[in-house]
Amino acid sequence: MRASVSTEPAAAPPLCLAPDPAPRAGRVALPPGATDCHCHVFEDAARYPLVPSRSYTPAHAPLAAYLRMCEAVGITRTVQVNASVYGTDNRITLDAIAALGQHRARGVAGLSPDVTAREIEALHEGGMRGVRLSTHVAGYGGTELIEAMARKLEPFGWHLQIHVAHGRELAELEARLLAVPAPLVFDHLGCVTGAEGVDSIGFQALLRVLARRDDCWVKLSSWYRRSADAEGWFDIRPLAQALVQARPDRVLFGTNWPHPNLFAPQRLPREAALIDSFCDWVPDAARREAILVRNPERLYGFAPTPDKETTR
């Protein structure tokens, strides 16, 4: 008996929520040079086609809308992460960097395993400084490419940005992460959940890698996805504070605007609320400035922001 074959078209990846049209400022003014180290833009799909094998379909979230959010909250520099829905087509990120200028913008690329040195060099000239690997969203390569990609990046000083589906993957990868010959950046607090907490095997592996490598960084970003608290994200505070306590010189902040991969009836976080939480978790102004300004300058190569004391 012949098995039946479905003739129904494959369901389109779900449509994300649109970004907040009326962003507002947070309670605390951000320092000059404050940098959003994790964000995306999504423009006209006819100009920037989406890969068929994507995990979601983004809502329209153009650069102009992102800049309105930045102006509202006090962000002046950005690191655009080429979203997984574009795969290894980095044009939208290169165009955003070109529009803003490299004094204000850098990027993280999606690369194919067979990328050439000449292609990486061209991306470097366009402002790219790293490549993202993910086991969570379709479109990029995954952590199986860590060593091969690191060898390609080493001549350019680029970093590997690691995005995992579950924090425990970091424990499984720990030996490789300690040995790989390229700087590392971990997305979203290592993708550990608030319920897992500081003592989880993934988070403890992250702390060990941060302690043993001076070229390793972690982003405070997208924590609202990993919290059981839909409003205050109180279960994330211990994770964020443990990272800041361990390596304040290696922590970065990102909004994750426009918060892709969220769908109705879920709700988008407000960027001002994210910044308010960050400022509550990091009450020391000097540490906040390091995370928002000095650390991104060191990692991404932005020009140093003049010290406030020298500009008086």
Secondary structure, DSSP 8 states (H G I E B T S, - for coil): -------S------B-----SS----SS---TT-EEEEE--B--TTTS---TT-S-B---B-HHHHHHHHHHHT--EEEEE--GGGTT--HHHHHHHHHH-TTTEEEEE---TT--HHHHHHHHHTTEEEEEEESSSTTS--GGGHHHHHHHHGGGT-EEEEE-SSTHHHHHHHHHHHH-SS-EEESGGGG--TTT-TTSHHHHHHHHHHHH-TTEEEEE--GGGG-S-TTT-TTTHHHHHHHHHH-GGGEEE---BT--S--TTS----HHHHHHHHHHHS--HHHHHIIIIIHHHHHH-------GGGG-
